[in-house]
Amino acid sequence: MDDDRMVGAVTLERAAPPFSEAELALLADVSRLAAPVLELKRQLALPWHARMLRGARDALASPSRRTIA
């Protein structure tokens, strides 16, 4: 999750018995750490003009970010 927005999913499977509660907790922690890095990689993979457009759109949508020089 990134600012309450889903950015991906993690799917795990194994032939052994189901994951234990401790393993599930560890996997949840690892996915929380990995999610922001994966989102940054996704954003950096976008073409430069798409990143520029998104930055301009975010700046204009957030009046508190505007600064007058």
Secondary structure, DSSP 8 states (H G I E B T S, - for coil): --SS----------SSS---HHHHHHHHHHHHHHHHHHHHHHHHHS-HHHHHHHHHHHHHH-GGG----
